[in-house]
Structure formats: C-alpha cells, structure tokens
C-alpha cells in the first residue's frame, strides 16, 4: 500500500495513510492534492520505505529533490 510523504513546518516528514474507502472514491493523487498543505511538495512511496520503528521517525528526513510527485493544492 502507498503512502504520501511531505516535509512539515518543523522540518520532519509527515505521512498520510489513505483509507481503502478514500482510495476507492478519490484515488491517491486526488487525496494528495487535497490533504497535503498548500504549496508543499510531496512524494508517493511504498509503505515499506517508511521506518517501521515509530520511535525513530523523528530522525527520518527526506531531501527536497525527492519530493517530485506533486504539490499540495
């Protein structure tokens, strides 16, 4: 399953996990456009790319150059 990631204002990485119902109704791109804050670039990634250990997520970073799938509307 895919996730949407973007850099938040604190410099960390935020993760959006769409529900199966929302995916069926809107699709991943529409969800990203709607839910990523306006002007923030995002990337759609496989769930396996997100650190499984939640205690380490605050240390996770992403390069701006990797956020290439779109920009929040």
C-alpha positions as CSV (number, residue, x, y, z in Angstrom):
1,X,0.0,0.0,0.0
2,X,1.2,3.5,-0.8
3,X,1.7,6.5,1.5
4,X,2.1,10.2,0.8
5,X,5.0,12.0,2.4
6,X,5.9,15.7,2.7
7,X,8.1,17.9,4.8
8,X,6.3,19.6,7.6
9,X,7.0,23.1,9.0
10,X,9.1,21.6,11.8
11,X,11.5,20.0,9.3
12,X,10.2,16.5,9.9
13,X,8.5,14.2,7.5
14,X,4.7,13.9,7.7
15,X,3.0,10.7,6.4
16,X,-0.6,10.5,5.1
17,X,-2.1,7.0,5.1
18,X,-5.2,7.0,2.9
19,X,-8.1,4.7,3.9
20,X,-9.1,2.0,1.4
21,X,-12.5,3.7,1.1
22,X,-11.0,7.1,0.3
23,X,-8.7,5.4,-2.3
24,X,-11.7,3.8,-4.0
25,X,-13.6,7.0,-4.1
26,X,-11.0,9.6,-5.0
27,X,-7.7,7.9,-5.9
28,X,-4.2,8.6,-4.4
29,X,-3.4,11.7,-6.5
30,X,-6.6,13.5,-5.5
31,X,-6.1,12.7,-1.8
32,X,-2.6,14.0,-2.0
33,X,-3.7,17.2,-3.7
34,X,-6.4,17.7,-1.1
35,X,-4.6,16.7,2.1
36,X,-1.0,17.9,1.6
37,X,-0.8,21.5,2.8
38,X,-0.9,24.1,0.0
39,X,2.4,24.6,-1.7
40,X,4.1,21.7,-0.1
41,X,5.8,19.2,-2.5
42,X,5.1,15.6,-1.9
43,X,6.1,12.1,-2.9
44,X,4.1,8.9,-3.1
45,X,6.1,6.0,-1.6
46,X,5.5,2.3,-0.8
47,X,4.8,1.7,2.9
48,X,8.0,-0.4,3.1
49,X,10.0,2.8,2.6
50,X,8.7,4.3,5.9
51,X,10.6,3.5,9.1
52,X,8.6,0.8,10.9
53,X,10.0,1.8,14.3
54,X,7.9,4.8,15.2
55,X,10.4,5.8,17.9
56,X,12.9,6.6,15.1
57,X,10.5,8.5,12.8
58,X,11.5,11.9,14.3
59,X,15.0,11.3,12.9
60,X,13.8,10.4,9.4
61,X,14.5,13.0,6.7
62,X,13.7,13.4,3.1
63,X,15.5,15.6,0.5
64,X,13.5,18.3,-1.2
65,X,14.7,16.9,-4.5
66,X,13.0,13.6,-3.8
67,X,9.5,15.2,-3.4
68,X,8.7,15.1,-7.0
69,X,5.1,13.7,-7.4
70,X,3.2,17.0,-6.9
71,X,2.4,19.9,-4.8
72,X,-0.5,20.3,-2.3
73,X,-3.4,22.4,-3.7
